[in-house]
Amino acid sequence: MGIHELGRLKTVIAAAVTACGVALSAAPASGSIIITNVQVPYYESVTLSGGVFGAGSDNIGIAGQIVLTTQDGPLGVWCVDIFHHINLGGSYTYEAMPLTTDNSGSSPGTSNPLTALQIREIGFMAAYGNAQMIASPSNSLSAAIQAEIWDIEYGTTATGSAAFNSELTNLNALLPGPCCYGGYQIGNGTDQGQYVNQNLFVSVPPDHNPGVPEPLTLTLFGAGLAGLGALRRRKR
């Protein structure tokens, strides 16, 4: 990707964010993010193969951007944990933490570390995905962005519908992406540091200090939010 294309991509992301009312709100005084609802407005079923699954594969019934209802408004996030569960319609208390591992174990210490390039590419794809899901959301694009994050993180190959496969090819051409799009992980755990629910990634826009975890509140429009159900990632 040339300098011109990288500059244009930054402009597209910034314009989508500005035009659609994205705002940063201060983090709660407690440091906790209170989640009162979990929804996936746009999604498709995809199959992940290879990578962490070795010669096997896994079908992910709901792949797409996850929208959380929090005390500071809607928060668009992406799954960075296919080994633990979160429920559509569920309520949780999550904490902000850095993304350093692939969350494949029962705790950070038993999970595989991520490289600096993986973390950078996940941050870029999450920022790009949030902008695109505001500007021109679709089921296939939402699923492709989520699958691209999993492919980066776990070394998998994702397949799905023809529209999904086309979107994924286009996304692959954008990587490694311009530097730097930061972000942080949110999740919860036991007092022994073990994972309880699925961990999620929050994008921090460019030009914002990624060292200060703050929920990104989105002005979302469109209909057709998913109903109640279980958003599940199979444990290895």
C-alpha positions as CSV (number, residue, x, y, z in Angstrom):
1,M,0.0,0.0,0.0
2,G,1.5,3.4,-1.1
3,I,1.7,6.6,0.9
4,H,-1.3,8.1,-1.0
5,E,-3.5,5.1,-0.2
6,L,-2.5,5.2,3.5
7,G,-3.3,8.9,3.8
8,R,-6.6,8.4,2.1
9,L,-7.5,5.5,4.4
10,K,-6.7,7.7,7.5
11,T,-9.0,10.4,6.0
12,V,-11.8,8.0,5.4
13,I,-11.7,6.7,9.0
14,A,-11.5,10.2,10.5
15,A,-14.3,11.5,8.2
16,A,-16.7,8.6,9.1
17,V,-16.0,9.1,12.8
18,T,-16.5,12.9,12.7
19,A,-19.6,12.8,10.5
20,C,-21.5,10.2,12.5
21,G,-21.0,11.7,16.0
22,V,-18.4,9.5,17.5
23,A,-17.3,11.0,20.8
24,L,-14.9,10.0,23.6
25,S,-16.3,10.0,27.1
26,A,-14.4,9.8,30.3
27,A,-13.8,6.4,31.9
28,P,-16.0,5.6,35.0
29,A,-14.4,6.6,38.3
30,S,-14.4,3.0,39.4
31,G,-12.5,2.0,36.3
32,S,-15.3,-0.5,35.5
33,I,-17.4,-0.7,32.3
34,I,-20.9,-1.7,33.2
35,I,-22.5,-3.6,30.4
36,T,-26.3,-3.9,30.4
37,N,-26.8,-5.4,26.9
38,V,-24.9,-7.3,24.3
39,Q,-26.0,-7.2,20.6
40,V,-24.6,-8.0,17.2
41,P,-26.5,-5.9,14.6
42,Y,-24.7,-7.3,11.6
43,Y,-23.2,-10.8,11.4
44,E,-22.8,-14.0,9.3
45,S,-21.7,-17.5,10.1
46,V,-18.1,-18.3,9.1
47,T,-15.7,-21.2,9.4
48,L,-12.3,-20.9,10.9
49,S,-9.7,-23.5,9.9
50,G,-6.0,-24.0,10.6
51,G,-3.9,-21.9,12.9
52,V,-4.9,-22.7,16.5
53,F,-7.2,-25.4,15.3
54,G,-4.4,-27.3,13.6
55,A,-5.8,-29.6,11.0
56,G,-9.3,-29.0,12.3
57,S,-11.9,-26.2,12.0
58,D,-14.7,-24.5,13.9
59,N,-17.9,-23.0,12.8
60,I,-18.7,-19.6,14.3
61,G,-22.4,-19.0,14.1
62,I,-22.3,-15.3,14.9
63,A,-19.3,-13.3,13.6
64,G,-19.5,-9.5,13.5
65,Q,-19.1,-6.3,15.4
66,I,-20.4,-6.6,19.0
67,V,-22.3,-3.5,20.3
68,L,-22.4,-3.1,24.1
69,T,-24.8,-0.9,26.0
70,T,-22.7,0.7,28.7
71,Q,-23.1,3.4,31.3
72,D,-21.5,5.8,28.9
73,G,-23.6,4.8,25.8
74,P,-23.2,2.2,23.0
75,L,-19.7,0.8,22.6
76,G,-18.6,-0.9,19.4
77,V,-16.1,-3.7,20.1
78,W,-14.6,-6.8,18.4
79,C,-14.0,-10.2,19.8
80,V,-10.4,-11.2,20.5
81,D,-11.2,-14.4,22.4
82,I,-12.8,-17.4,20.5
83,F,-12.3,-19.7,23.5
84,H,-14.7,-18.1,26.0
85,H,-18.3,-17.1,26.0
86,I,-20.5,-14.0,26.2
87,N,-24.3,-14.0,25.9
88,L,-26.4,-11.8,23.7
89,G,-28.6,-9.7,25.9
90,G,-26.3,-10.4,28.9
91,S,-25.1,-8.0,31.6
92,Y,-21.5,-7.8,32.7
93,T,-18.9,-5.7,34.6
94,Y,-15.7,-5.5,32.6
95,E,-12.4,-3.9,33.3
96,A,-9.9,-2.4,30.8
97,M,-6.6,-4.1,30.3
98,P,-3.9,-4.3,27.6
99,L,-4.1,-6.8,24.8
100,T,-1.0,-8.9,25.1
101,T,-2.0,-12.5,24.5
102,D,-4.5,-14.5,22.3
103,N,-6.6,-15.5,25.4
104,S,-6.4,-19.1,24.4
105,G,-5.7,-20.4,27.9
106,S,-7.5,-20.1,31.2
107,S,-5.6,-16.9,32.1
108,P,-3.0,-14.5,30.5
109,G,-0.2,-16.6,31.9
110,T,-1.4,-19.7,30.1
111,S,-2.2,-18.0,26.8
112,N,0.1,-17.4,23.8
113,P,1.7,-13.9,23.6
114,L,0.9,-11.7,20.6
115,T,3.6,-10.0,18.6
116,A,3.8,-6.2,18.2
117,L,2.7,-6.5,14.6
118,Q,-0.3,-8.6,15.5
119,I,-1.4,-6.0,18.1
120,R,-0.9,-3.2,15.6
121,E,-2.9,-4.9,12.9
122,I,-5.7,-5.8,15.3
123,G,-5.8,-2.1,16.4
124,F,-5.9,-0.9,12.8
125,M,-8.6,-3.4,11.8
126,A,-10.8,-2.5,14.7
127,A,-10.6,1.2,14.0
128,Y,-11.2,0.6,10.3
129,G,-14.1,-1.7,11.1
130,N,-15.8,0.8,13.4
131,A,-15.6,3.5,10.8
132,Q,-17.0,1.2,8.1
133,M,-19.8,-0.1,10.3
134,I,-21.0,3.5,10.7
135,A,-20.5,4.5,7.1
136,S,-21.8,1.5,5.2
137,P,-22.6,-1.5,7.5
138,S,-23.5,-4.9,6.1
139,N,-23.6,-8.4,7.4
140,S,-20.7,-9.6,5.1
141,L,-18.5,-6.7,5.9
142,S,-19.1,-6.9,9.7
143,A,-18.3,-10.7,9.6
144,A,-15.2,-10.2,7.4
145,I,-13.7,-7.5,9.7
146,Q,-14.2,-9.8,12.7
147,A,-12.8,-12.8,10.9
148,E,-9.8,-10.8,9.8
149,I,-9.0,-10.0,13.4
150,W,-9.3,-13.7,14.3
151,D,-7.0,-14.6,11.3
152,I,-4.4,-12.0,12.5
153,E,-4.6,-13.3,16.1
154,Y,-4.9,-17.0,15.6
155,G,-3.3,-17.7,12.2
156,T,-6.6,-19.1,11.0
157,T,-8.2,-19.0,7.5
158,A,-11.8,-17.8,7.5
159,T,-14.4,-18.8,4.8
160,G,-18.0,-18.0,4.4
161,S,-20.4,-16.7,1.8
162,A,-19.3,-15.3,-1.6
163,A,-19.8,-11.7,-0.3
164,F,-17.9,-12.5,2.9
165,N,-15.0,-14.0,1.0
166,S,-14.8,-10.9,-1.3
167,E,-14.8,-8.5,1.6
168,L,-12.1,-10.6,3.4
169,T,-9.9,-10.4,0.3
170,N,-10.2,-6.6,0.2
171,L,-9.4,-6.4,3.9
172,N,-6.2,-8.5,3.5
173,A,-5.0,-6.0,1.0
174,L,-5.1,-3.2,3.6
175,L,-2.7,-4.8,6.0
176,P,-0.4,-4.1,7.8
177,G,-2.3,-0.8,7.9
178,P,-1.0,2.7,8.8
179,C,0.6,3.1,12.2
180,C,-0.8,3.6,14.7
181,Y,-4.3,2.7,15.8
182,G,-4.3,1.8,19.4
183,G,-6.8,0.3,21.7
184,Y,-7.3,-1.9,24.7
185,Q,-8.9,-5.1,25.8
186,I,-11.9,-5.3,28.2
187,G,-12.8,-8.5,30.1
188,N,-13.5,-9.9,33.5
189,G,-11.9,-12.6,35.6
190,T,-11.6,-14.3,38.9
191,D,-9.5,-13.0,41.8
192,Q,-6.9,-15.6,40.6
193,G,-6.8,-13.9,37.2
194,Q,-8.6,-16.6,35.3
195,Y,-10.9,-15.7,32.4
196,V,-14.7,-15.8,33.0
197,N,-16.2,-14.4,29.8
198,Q,-15.1,-13.5,26.3
199,N,-12.6,-10.7,26.1
200,L,-13.3,-7.8,23.7
201,F,-11.2,-5.1,21.9
202,V,-12.0,-1.4,22.1
203,S,-10.5,0.8,19.4
204,V,-8.9,4.1,20.3
205,P,-9.0,6.6,17.4
206,P,-5.8,8.0,16.0
207,D,-4.5,11.2,17.7
208,H,-6.0,10.0,21.0
209,N,-3.8,8.9,23.8
210,P,-4.0,5.1,23.8
211,G,-2.5,5.0,27.3
212,V,-5.8,6.3,28.8
213,P,-8.5,3.7,28.5
214,E,-11.8,5.4,27.7
215,P,-14.9,3.9,26.3
216,L,-15.7,5.0,22.8
217,T,-19.4,6.0,22.6
218,L,-20.9,5.6,19.1
219,T,-24.0,7.2,17.6
220,L,-25.4,4.2,15.9
221,F,-28.2,4.2,13.5
222,G,-30.0,1.4,11.6
223,A,-32.4,-1.3,12.7
224,G,-32.4,-5.0,13.0
225,L,-30.4,-5.6,16.2
226,A,-30.1,-9.2,17.1
227,G,-32.5,-10.7,19.7
228,L,-31.6,-12.7,22.8
229,G,-29.5,-15.7,22.4
230,A,-26.0,-17.1,23.1
231,L,-22.9,-15.7,21.4
232,R,-20.5,-18.6,22.0
233,R,-17.0,-19.4,21.1
234,R,-16.1,-23.1,21.5
235,K,-13.3,-23.9,23.9
236,R,-10.4,-25.8,22.5
